[in-house]
């Protein structure tokens, strides 16, 4: 199901301006931030500007090259020494026979795009929605593609730290996608409520809770509205969100206090018993104080760190 698109106007505008200037662009954000959704939103504008090739993933690289061959075949962009027929499968086999390994296949595609660009037409645009599977062996070919086409890629922040890939990232302008603003989160929540027909006893409270729990992450907003009961969200139940994760961390800290509290209580009992056995009133009182601290402080400390 297609979800409503909210926000990202500045990022979308920056992406389109960069493409119009022939600048390859990298969208960077964690999962769920809407990289693919933004690319789909600007897809018509990209296609109106230049010949557009669209691929899902860069890896496995053989599959990526096959997808790219399909895009060139659909657009009838000539590949050296490959004569297109009416059958994609037949032409794919012919391409595989002529170019037998990955490097040769990549070289043939780069040559085809270079020849296309030499015709004086706008540089073609190549979208790779997910480059997280990039490896150092792919980098030279991706750099070569960036020289004959305008690349638009999506990546996770950690992908940029992969060894041997820096040369490729340096060729791209970077656009980071932040979380949605509170206003945008509320707008998206309202749109999703309409899409999924959500009924809540107190809609205002529900929308406020969904927006807050999502942290402005579009994918999390969709998950909350689509899969979590409205009552569970309104009543602050554990709904598997950042709120729930925070609660779990606080509970873990509370559990970690248990050994300390047991030692405190046990020490108090031992000291109290020794004081009683020896007839030492001071020792007996000290033990009683420790026991009292265990009884009073234990629940208070747990209340301070555990979500209610």
SEVOTOR-178026 format. One record per residue (C-alpha): x, y, z; chain; residue in three letters. Coordinates in Angstrom, 1 decimal, decimal comma. Layout:
N
R      px      py      pz  kette  rest
R       X       Y       Z      A   ALA
...
This chain:
308
R      px      py      pz  kette  rest
R     0,0     0,0     0,0      A   UNK
R     1,3     3,5    -0,9      A   UNK
R     1,7     5,7     2,2      A   UNK
R     1,1     9,4     2,3      A   UNK
R     4,2    11,6     1,7      A   UNK
R     4,8    14,4     4,2      A   UNK
R     7,7    16,8     4,6      A   UNK
R    11,1    16,4     2,9      A   UNK
R    10,5    19,5     0,7      A   UNK
R    14,0    21,0     1,3      A   UNK
R    15,7    17,6     0,8      A   UNK
R    13,7    16,9    -2,4      A   UNK
R    14,5    20,4    -3,8      A   UNK
R    18,2    20,0    -3,1      A   UNK
R    18,2    16,6    -4,8      A   UNK
R    16,5    17,9    -7,9      A   UNK
R    18,7    21,0    -8,1      A   UNK
R    21,8    18,8    -7,8      A   UNK
R    20,6    16,5   -10,6      A   UNK
R    19,9    19,4   -12,9      A   UNK
R    23,4    20,5   -12,4      A   UNK
R    24,8    17,1   -13,2      A   UNK
R    25,8    16,4    -9,5      A   UNK
R    25,5    12,9    -8,2      A   UNK
R    23,7    12,7    -4,9      A   UNK
R    23,7    10,5    -1,8      A   UNK
R    20,7    10,3     0,5      A   UNK
R    21,9     9,3     4,0      A   UNK
R    19,6     8,1     6,8      A   UNK
R    18,9     5,1     9,1      A   UNK
R    16,2     2,6     8,1      A   UNK
R    12,7     4,0     8,2      A   UNK
R    13,5     7,6     7,5      A   UNK
R    11,9     7,5     4,1      A   UNK
R    14,8     7,5     1,6      A   UNK
R    13,0     5,2    -0,9      A   UNK
R     9,8     7,1    -0,4      A   UNK
R    11,5    10,4    -1,2      A   UNK
R    13,0     8,9    -4,3      A   UNK
R     9,6     7,7    -5,5      A   UNK
R     8,2    11,1    -4,8      A   UNK
R    10,7    12,8    -7,1      A   UNK
R    10,8    10,0    -9,7      A   UNK
R     8,5    11,8   -12,1      A   UNK
R    10,6    15,0   -12,0      A   UNK
R    13,8    13,0   -12,5      A   UNK
R    12,2    11,2   -15,5      A   UNK
R    11,1    14,5   -17,0      A   UNK
R    14,7    15,9   -16,8      A   UNK
R    16,6    13,0   -18,4      A   UNK
R    16,6     9,3   -19,3      A   UNK
R    16,1     7,5   -16,0      A   UNK
R    17,4     4,1   -15,0      A   UNK
R    16,1     2,6   -11,7      A   UNK
R    17,6    -0,2    -9,7      A   UNK
R    16,9    -1,4    -6,2      A   UNK
R    20,2    -2,6    -4,8      A   UNK
R    23,9    -2,5    -5,8      A   UNK
R    24,5    -6,0    -4,5      A   UNK
R    25,0    -8,7    -5,5      A   UNK
R    26,8    -6,9    -8,2      A   UNK
R    26,0    -9,4   -10,9      A   UNK
R    22,3    -8,9   -10,1      A   UNK
R    22,7    -5,1   -10,2      A   UNK
R    24,4    -5,3   -13,6      A   UNK
R    21,6    -7,6   -14,9      A   UNK
R    19,0    -5,1   -13,6      A   UNK
R    20,9    -2,2   -15,3      A   UNK
R    21,1    -4,2   -18,5      A   UNK
R    17,3    -4,6   -18,4      A   UNK
R    16,9    -0,8   -17,9      A   UNK
R    19,1    -0,1   -20,9      A   UNK
R    17,3    -2,8   -22,9      A   UNK
R    13,9    -1,2   -22,1      A   UNK
R    15,2     2,2   -23,2      A   UNK
R    16,9     0,7   -26,3      A   UNK
R    20,2     2,2   -25,4      A   UNK
R    22,7     0,4   -27,6      A   UNK
R    25,3    -1,8   -26,0      A   UNK
R    28,4    -2,5   -28,1      A   UNK
R    28,2    -5,8   -30,0      A   UNK
R    24,8    -6,6   -28,7      A   UNK
R    21,9    -6,5   -31,2      A   UNK
R    18,6    -6,2   -29,5      A   UNK
R    15,7    -8,4   -30,6      A   UNK
R    12,2    -8,7   -29,3      A   UNK
R    13,1   -11,1   -26,5      A   UNK
R    14,8    -9,7   -23,4      A   UNK
R    15,8   -13,2   -22,3      A   UNK
R    17,5   -14,0   -25,6      A   UNK
R    19,3   -10,7   -25,6      A   UNK
R    20,4   -11,2   -22,0      A   UNK
R    21,9   -14,5   -22,9      A   UNK
R    23,7   -13,0   -25,9      A   UNK
R    25,1   -10,3   -23,6      A   UNK
R    26,3   -12,9   -21,2      A   UNK
R    28,0   -14,9   -24,0      A   UNK
R    29,7   -11,8   -25,4      A   UNK
R    30,7   -10,4   -21,9      A   UNK
R    31,6   -13,4   -19,8      A   UNK
R    32,6   -11,9   -16,4      A   UNK
R    31,5    -9,2   -14,1      A   UNK
R    34,2    -6,7   -15,1      A   UNK
R    33,4    -7,2   -18,8      A   UNK
R    29,7    -6,7   -18,2      A   UNK
R    30,3    -3,5   -16,2      A   UNK
R    32,6    -2,2   -18,9      A   UNK
R    30,0    -2,8   -21,6      A   UNK
R    27,4    -0,8   -19,6      A   UNK
R    29,7     2,1   -18,9      A   UNK
R    30,6     2,1   -22,6      A   UNK
R    26,9     2,2   -23,6      A   UNK
R    26,2     5,1   -21,3      A   UNK
R    29,3     7,0   -22,5      A   UNK
R    28,2     6,6   -26,1      A   UNK
R    24,6     7,7   -25,2      A   UNK
R    26,0    10,8   -23,5      A   UNK
R    28,2    11,6   -26,4      A   UNK
R    25,0    12,2   -28,4      A   UNK
R    24,7    15,6   -26,8      A   UNK
R    21,6    14,6   -24,7      A   UNK
R    21,3    15,3   -20,9      A   UNK
R    23,3    12,9   -18,8      A   UNK
R    21,2     9,9   -17,9      A   UNK
R    20,2     9,5   -14,3      A   UNK
R    20,9     6,2   -12,5      A   UNK
R    19,0     5,6    -9,2      A   UNK
R    20,3     3,0    -6,8      A   UNK
R    17,9     2,9    -3,9      A   UNK
R    20,2     1,0    -1,6      A   UNK
R    24,0     0,9    -1,8      A   UNK
R    24,5    -0,7     1,6      A   UNK
R    26,0    -3,8     0,0      A   UNK
R    28,8    -1,9    -1,6      A   UNK
R    32,3    -3,5    -1,6      A   UNK
R    35,7    -2,2    -2,5      A   UNK
R    35,6    -4,3    -5,7      A   UNK
R    32,5    -2,4    -6,9      A   UNK
R    34,0     1,1    -6,3      A   UNK
R    35,9     1,5    -9,5      A   UNK
R    32,8     0,6   -11,6      A   UNK
R    30,5     2,8    -9,6      A   UNK
R    33,0     5,7   -10,0      A   UNK
R    33,0     4,9   -13,7      A   UNK
R    29,2     5,0   -13,8      A   UNK
R    29,3     8,4   -12,0      A   UNK
R    31,4     9,7   -14,8      A   UNK
R    28,8     8,9   -17,5      A   UNK
R    25,6     9,3   -15,6      A   UNK
R    24,2    11,3   -12,7      A   UNK
R    23,9     8,9    -9,8      A   UNK
R    21,3     9,1    -7,0      A   UNK
R    21,8     6,7    -4,2      A   UNK
R    20,5     5,8    -0,8      A   UNK
R    22,7     4,7     2,1      A   UNK
R    22,7     4,1     5,8      A   UNK
R    25,2     6,2     7,8      A   UNK
R    27,2     3,1     8,8      A   UNK
R    27,6     2,2     5,1      A   UNK
R    29,8     5,3     4,6      A   UNK
R    32,3     3,8     7,1      A   UNK
R    33,0     0,7     5,0      A   UNK
R    36,7     0,3     4,2      A   UNK
R    37,8     0,9     0,7      A   UNK
R    34,7     2,9    -0,4      A   UNK
R    35,7     6,5     0,3      A   UNK
R    36,7     7,2    -3,3      A   UNK
R    33,1     6,7    -4,3      A   UNK
R    31,5     8,8    -1,6      A   UNK
R    33,7    11,7    -2,5      A   UNK
R    32,0    11,8    -5,9      A   UNK
R    28,6    12,4    -4,4      A   UNK
R    26,9    15,3    -2,8      A   UNK
R    25,5    14,3     0,5      A   UNK
R    21,9    15,0     1,8      A   UNK
R    21,0    13,8     5,3      A   UNK
R    17,4    13,1     6,1      A   UNK
R    16,5    14,2     9,7      A   UNK
R    13,4    13,0    11,6      A   UNK
R    10,2    14,8    10,7      A   UNK
R     9,3    17,9    12,7      A   UNK
R     6,5    17,6    15,3      A   UNK
R     4,2    19,4    12,9      A   UNK
R     5,1    17,0    10,0      A   UNK
R     4,8    14,0    12,3      A   UNK
R     1,3    15,1    13,3      A   UNK
R     0,3    15,7     9,7      A   UNK
R     1,6    12,2     8,6      A   UNK
R    -0,2    10,6    11,6      A   UNK
R    -3,5    12,3    10,6      A   UNK
R    -3,1    11,1     7,0      A   UNK
R    -2,3     7,5     8,1      A   UNK
R    -5,3     7,4    10,4      A   UNK
R    -7,4     8,1     7,3      A   UNK
R    -5,6     5,5     5,2      A   UNK
R    -6,0     2,7     7,7      A   UNK
R    -9,4     3,8     9,1      A   UNK
R    -8,2     4,0    12,7      A   UNK
R   -10,9     4,7    15,4      A   UNK
R    -9,7     6,0    18,7      A   UNK
R   -11,8     7,0    21,7      A   UNK
R    -9,8    10,2    22,1      A   UNK
R    -8,3    11,0    18,7      A   UNK
R    -6,3    14,0    19,8      A   UNK
R    -4,6    12,0    22,6      A   UNK
R    -3,9     9,2    20,1      A   UNK
R    -2,4    11,4    17,5      A   UNK
R    -0,2    13,2    20,1      A   UNK
R     1,0     9,8    21,4      A   UNK
R     1,7     8,4    18,0      A   UNK
R     3,7    11,4    17,0      A   UNK
R     5,7    11,4    20,2      A   UNK
R     6,4     7,7    20,2      A   UNK
R     7,6     7,7    16,6      A   UNK
R    10,4    10,2    17,3      A   UNK
R     9,6    11,7    13,9      A   UNK
R    10,6     8,6    12,0      A   UNK
R     8,2     8,0     9,1      A   UNK
R     8,6     4,3     9,1      A   UNK
R     7,9     4,1    12,8      A   UNK
R     4,8     6,2    12,4      A   UNK
R     3,5     3,8     9,8      A   UNK
R     4,2     0,8    12,0      A   UNK
R     2,5     2,3    15,0      A   UNK
R    -0,7     3,3    13,2      A   UNK
R    -0,9     0,2    11,1      A   UNK
R     0,0    -2,6    13,5      A   UNK
R    -0,5    -1,3    17,1      A   UNK
R    -4,0    -1,0    18,7      A   UNK
R    -5,0     2,5    19,5      A   UNK
R    -5,9     1,6    23,1      A   UNK
R    -2,4     0,2    23,7      A   UNK
R    -0,8     3,5    22,5      A   UNK
R    -3,1     5,8    24,4      A   UNK
R    -2,6     3,8    27,7      A   UNK
R     1,2     3,9    27,4      A   UNK
R     1,5     0,1    27,0      A   UNK
R     4,8    -1,4    25,7      A   UNK
R     4,3    -0,9    21,9      A   UNK
R     7,8    -1,7    20,8      A   UNK
R     8,9     1,8    20,1      A   UNK
R    11,7     4,0    21,3      A   UNK
R     9,6     4,6    24,4      A   UNK
R     9,4     0,9    25,0      A   UNK
R    13,1     0,5    24,4      A   UNK
R    13,8     3,2    26,9      A   UNK
R    11,5     1,5    29,4      A   UNK
R    13,3    -1,8    29,0      A   UNK
R    16,6    -0,1    29,6      A   UNK
R    15,3     1,5    32,8      A   UNK
R    13,9    -1,9    33,9      A   UNK
R    17,3    -3,5    33,4      A   UNK
R    18,9    -0,8    35,6      A   UNK
R    16,3    -1,7    38,2      A   UNK
R    17,1    -5,4    38,0      A   UNK
R    20,8    -4,5    38,3      A   UNK
R    20,0    -3,0    41,7      A   UNK
R    18,7    -6,3    43,1      A   UNK
R    22,1    -7,7    44,1      A   UNK
R    23,1    -4,5    45,8      A   UNK
R    19,8    -4,3    47,7      A   UNK
R    20,2    -8,0    48,8      A   UNK
R    23,7    -7,3    50,1      A   UNK
R    22,5    -4,3    52,0      A   UNK
R    19,6    -6,3    53,6      A   UNK
R    21,8    -9,4    54,3      A   UNK
R    24,5    -7,2    55,9      A   UNK
R    21,9    -5,6    58,1      A   UNK
R    20,7    -9,0    59,3      A   UNK
R    24,2   -10,3    60,1      A   UNK
R    25,2    -7,1    62,0      A   UNK
R    22,0    -7,2    63,9      A   UNK
R    22,4   -10,9    64,8      A   UNK
R    26,0   -10,3    65,9      A   UNK
R    25,0    -7,4    68,0      A   UNK
R    22,3    -9,4    69,7      A   UNK
R    24,6   -12,4    70,3      A   UNK
R    27,4   -10,2    71,8      A   UNK
R    25,1    -8,0    73,7      A   UNK
R    26,4    -5,0    71,9      A   UNK
R    23,6    -2,5    71,6      A   UNK
R    25,4    -0,2    69,1      A   UNK
R    26,1    -3,1    66,8      A   UNK
R    22,5    -4,3    67,1      A   UNK
R    21,2    -0,8    66,3      A   UNK
R    23,5    -0,4    63,3      A   UNK
R    22,2    -3,7    61,9      A   UNK
R    18,6    -2,6    62,5      A   UNK
R    19,4     0,6    60,6      A   UNK
R    20,8    -1,3    57,6      A   UNK
R    17,7    -3,5    57,5      A   UNK
R    15,5    -0,4    57,7      A   UNK
R    17,4     1,1    54,8      A   UNK
R    16,9    -2,1    52,8      A   UNK
R    13,1    -2,0    53,4      A   UNK
R    12,7     1,7    52,7      A   UNK
R    15,3     2,4    50,1      A   UNK
R    14,7    -0,7    47,9      A   UNK
R    11,3     0,2    46,5      A   UNK
R    12,2     3,9    46,2      A   UNK
R    15,3     3,2    44,1      A   UNK
R    13,4     0,9    41,9      A   UNK
R    10,7     3,4    41,4      A   UNK
R    13,3     6,0    40,5      A   UNK
R    14,7     4,0    37,6      A   UNK
R    11,8     1,8    36,4      A   UNK
R     9,0     3,2    34,1      A   UNK
R     5,6     3,1    35,8      A   UNK
